[in-house]
Amino acid sequence: MFGEREAAPTTSDLELVEELELNTVEEIADARKHDTLQLKVPTTLDAGNASQRGDELRGTSQEVSSAGMTGTFGRPVLVGDIYWLSFDRAELDVAPTYALCRQCKLLDSGQFQAELTFFHKIEIT
């Protein structure tokens, strides 16, 4: 540990450092971006656990991307819970998918806005 000399960096180490230096904040942000569409589509949330399904929560999407969606609902969507999310297939032809509620806030009396992240990216057609 003390007094020992570390080995000189190898060529592959230097290549990795050079590659990291090329990544700018903008490039990293661009890689994380998802095309978000303003879509008002009827949306249904049901419990992610099949044995607990049946108490559906209906709402309307506001924004939809390949990674998630924001929508409004008539009662709170529980943060941290997993939901079986489906859109009205006549308006947005996307198969039902699992989604995690990341945020829910009260907009006004009886109106809540929820942000959900899909477990798998979807293809918006």
VENTABEL-V911177 format. One record per pair of residues at least 24 apart in sequence whose C-alpha atoms are under 6 Angstrom apart, sorted by sequence separation. I is the first residue (numbers start at 0). GAP is how many residues later the second one is. D is the distance in Angstrom with one decimal. If there is no record, write none. Layout:
I | GAP | D
I | GAP | D
//
This chain:
37 | 24 | 5.8
38 | 24 | 5.5
78 | 24 | 5.6
37 | 25 | 4.5
36 | 26 | 5.5
36 | 27 | 5.3
35 | 28 | 5.6
35 | 29 | 4.5
34 | 30 | 5.7
47 | 34 | 5.0
47 | 35 | 4.2
46 | 36 | 4.8
47 | 36 | 4.8
73 | 36 | 5.4
75 | 36 | 5.8
45 | 37 | 5.5
46 | 37 | 5.8
73 | 37 | 5.0
44 | 38 | 5.9
45 | 38 | 5.0
72 | 38 | 5.9
44 | 39 | 5.7
72 | 39 | 5.2
44 | 40 | 4.7
71 | 40 | 5.4
43 | 41 | 5.8
71 | 41 | 4.4
43 | 42 | 5.3
70 | 42 | 5.6
42 | 43 | 5.8
70 | 43 | 5.5
42 | 44 | 4.5
69 | 44 | 5.6
41 | 45 | 6.0
69 | 45 | 4.5
41 | 46 | 5.5
68 | 46 | 5.9
68 | 47 | 5.4
67 | 48 | 5.5
67 | 49 | 4.2
66 | 50 | 6.0
67 | 50 | 5.0
66 | 51 | 5.5
66 | 54 | 5.0
65 | 55 | 5.0
65 | 56 | 4.7
65 | 57 | 5.9
//
